[in-house]
Amino acid sequence: MAYDSTATKERILAAATNEFAAHGVAGARVDRIAAQAKANKRAIYDYFGDKDKLFAIVLQRALEDLAAAVPPDEDLPAYAERLFDYHRARPEALRLVMWEALEVGDRPVPAEEARTAHYQDKIAAAASGDTGGDARTRVFFTLALAGWSIAMPQLRRMVLGPDYDLDDLRTDVAEAVRGLRATD
């Protein structure tokens, strides 16, 4: 059977997504990525460069998948529900962004200009809904409410209780986003 570089790259990216989501860049191990991908470490370096470059590619891909699955919407409460559902089903993108924040901090991130442009699209969609107030803050708080609710299961459990239903929380997130409308 002939070597399939495309399939190998896909296996590496899938394995790297799991590894980085679980351990961040500093804690990720290329040998674990190679083992899970059934590839050799040399292939990882040849195809993707060093671990930081691989992380940037993995994160970019995860964010592109998220953007395609949950496009901007002028109806921010509905957008928040779809975003909540996405993160609930696929928490890797959220975890990757959190690792990026922990490891990069306030310094510029890879592809920041393109990512900023994507967030501007969300702001434009929210502004077209014209509910008043600053669309930028409404989008920021919408992202925070939908993401934080999934990203912090221990806080959710301690504050809301261990039996608090995620479907109820989804509804509560949308209602909180509705409340972000400006009161004049």
TIDOMAR-673754 format. One record per residue (C-alpha): residue number from 1; x, y, z. Coordinates in Angstrom, 1 decimal, decimal comma. Each point is the difference from the previous one (the first is absolute). Layout:
> n|xx|yy|zz
> NUM|X|Y|Z
...
END
This chain:
> n|xx|yy|zz
> 1|0,0|0,0|0,0
> 2|1,4|3,4|-1,0
> 3|0,7|2,7|2,7
> 4|-2,8|2,5|0,2
> 5|1,4|3,3|1,2
> 6|-3,4|1,7|0,1
> 7|-1,4|-2,7|2,3
> 8|3,1|0,2|2,2
> 9|-0,4|3,8|0,3
> 10|-3,6|-0,4|1,0
> 11|0,8|-2,6|2,6
> 12|2,7|2,2|1,4
> 13|-2,3|3,0|0,2
> 14|-2,7|-2,0|1,7
> 15|2,5|-1,4|2,5
> 16|1,5|3,4|0,6
> 17|-3,4|1,5|0,6
> 18|-0,6|-2,6|2,8
> 19|3,4|0,5|1,5
> 20|0,0|3,8|0,0
> 21|-3,6|0,2|1,3
> 22|1,0|-2,3|2,9
> 23|3,5|1,4|0,8
> 24|0,6|3,3|-1,8
> 25|3,2|0,7|-1,9
> 26|2,4|-0,3|3,0
> 27|-1,5|-3,3|1,2
> 28|-0,6|-1,5|-3,4
> 29|2,5|-2,7|-1,2
> 30|0,8|-0,6|-3,6
> 31|0,7|-3,7|0,7
> 32|-3,6|-0,4|1,3
> 33|-1,3|1,8|-3,1
> 34|2,0|-2,3|-2,2
> 35|-1,1|-3,1|1,8
> 36|-3,7|1,0|-0,2
> 37|0,3|1,0|-3,6
> 38|1,9|-3,2|-0,9
> 39|2,7|2,2|-1,5
> 40|3,6|0,7|0,7
> 41|1,2|3,1|1,7
> 42|2,1|1,0|-3,0
> 43|-3,2|0,2|-2,1
> 44|-1,5|2,4|2,5
> 45|3,0|2,3|-0,2
> 46|0,2|-0,3|-3,8
> 47|-3,6|0,8|-0,6
> 48|-0,7|2,5|2,7
> 49|3,2|1,3|1,5
> 50|0,5|0,3|3,7
> 51|-2,5|-0,5|2,7
> 52|-1,0|3,7|0,2
> 53|-0,7|0,0|-3,8
> 54|-2,0|-3,2|0,3
> 55|-2,1|1,6|2,8
> 56|-0,6|3,1|-2,1
> 57|-1,3|-2,2|-2,9
> 58|-2,1|-2,1|2,3
> 59|-1,6|3,0|1,6
> 60|-0,6|1,8|-3,3
> 61|-1,7|-3,1|-1,3
> 62|-2,1|-0,4|3,1
> 63|-1,1|3,6|-0,3
> 64|-0,8|-0,3|-3,7
> 65|-2,1|-3,1|0,8
> 66|-1,8|1,9|2,7
> 67|-0,6|3,1|-2,2
> 68|-1,4|-2,2|-2,8
> 69|-2,3|-1,9|2,4
> 70|-1,2|3,1|2,0
> 71|-0,1|3,0|-2,4
> 72|-0,6|3,5|1,4
> 73|-3,6|0,9|0,4
> 74|-1,8|3,3|0,8
> 75|-2,1|-2,0|2,5
> 76|2,6|-0,2|2,8
> 77|-2,1|-2,2|2,4
> 78|-0,5|-2,6|-2,8
> 79|3,7|0,3|-0,9
> 80|0,9|-0,6|3,7
> 81|-2,1|-3,1|0,1
> 82|1,6|-1,4|-3,1
> 83|3,5|0,9|1,3
> 84|-0,9|-1,6|3,4
> 85|-1,1|-3,2|-1,9
> 86|3,2|0,0|-2,1
> 87|2,3|0,3|3,1
> 88|-2,1|-2,6|1,9
> 89|0,4|-2,5|-2,8
> 90|3,6|0,9|-1,0
> 91|1,8|1,7|2,8
> 92|3,4|-0,2|-1,7
> 93|-0,1|3,4|-1,6
> 94|-0,9|1,7|3,2
> 95|2,8|-1,9|1,8
> 96|2,5|0,9|-2,6
> 97|-0,9|3,7|0,3
> 98|0,3|-0,2|3,7
> 99|3,5|-1,6|-0,2
> 100|1,0|2,7|-2,4
> 101|-1,1|2,6|2,5
> 102|1,9|-1,7|2,8
> 103|3,2|-0,5|-2,1
> 104|0,0|3,2|-2,1
> 105|-1,7|2,4|2,4
> 106|-0,5|3,5|-1,3
> 107|2,6|-0,3|-2,8
> 108|-1,0|-0,2|-3,6
> 109|-1,2|-3,4|-1,2
> 110|0,5|-1,8|-3,3
> 111|-2,3|1,3|-2,7
> 112|-1,3|2,7|2,3
> 113|-0,9|2,4|-2,9
> 114|-2,1|-2,6|-1,7
> 115|-1,6|-1,1|3,2
> 116|-0,8|3,6|0,9
> 117|-1,7|0,4|-3,4
> 118|-2,1|-3,0|0,8
> 119|-1,1|1,5|3,3
> 120|-0,8|3,2|-1,9
> 121|-2,4|-2,0|-2,1
> 122|-1,8|-1,1|3,2
> 123|-0,2|3,6|1,2
> 124|-1,4|1,1|-3,3
> 125|-2,7|-2,7|0,1
> 126|-0,8|1,0|3,6
> 127|-0,2|3,6|-1,0
> 128|-2,4|-0,8|-2,8
> 129|-2,3|-1,4|2,6
> 130|-0,1|3,6|1,5
> 131|-1,0|-0,7|3,5
> 132|1,9|3,1|1,2
> 133|3,2|0,3|2,0
> 134|3,4|-1,0|-1,1
> 135|0,0|-3,0|-2,3
> 136|3,6|-0,7|0,9
> 137|-0,8|-0,6|3,7
> 138|-3,1|-2,0|-0,8
> 139|2,0|-2,3|-2,2
> 140|2,8|-0,3|2,6
> 141|-2,4|-0,8|2,8
> 142|-1,9|-2,4|-2,2
> 143|3,2|-1,9|-0,8
> 144|0,9|0,0|3,7
> 145|-3,4|-1,2|1,2
> 146|-0,2|-2,9|-2,5
> 147|3,6|-1,0|0,4
> 148|0,6|0,4|3,7
> 149|-3,1|-2,0|0,8
> 150|1,6|-3,0|-1,7
> 151|3,6|0,7|0,8
> 152|-0,4|0,1|3,8
> 153|-1,9|-3,2|1,0
> 154|1,3|0,2|3,6
> 155|-1,2|3,6|0,5
> 156|-3,3|-0,9|-1,6
> 157|-0,4|-2,9|2,4
> 158|1,0|2,0|3,1
> 159|-2,2|3,0|-0,9
> 160|-3,0|-1,6|-1,7
> 161|0,1|-3,4|1,7
> 162|1,0|-3,4|-1,3
> 163|-3,4|-0,7|-1,5
> 164|-0,5|3,2|-1,9
> 165|-1,1|-1,0|-3,5
> 166|2,2|1,2|-2,9
> 167|-3,2|0,4|-2,1
> 168|-1,3|2,5|2,6
> 169|3,4|1,7|0,0
> 170|-0,2|0,4|-3,7
> 171|-3,3|1,7|0,3
> 172|1,3|2,2|2,9
> 173|3,0|1,0|-2,2
> 174|-2,3|1,1|-2,8
> 175|-2,1|2,0|2,5
> 176|3,0|1,7|1,4
> 177|1,1|0,9|-3,5
> 178|-3,5|1,5|-0,6
> 179|0,6|2,1|3,1
> 180|3,1|1,5|-1,5
> 181|-2,1|2,3|-2,1
> 182|0,5|3,6|0,9
> 183|-2,6|1,7|2,3
> 184|-0,4|3,6|-1,0
END
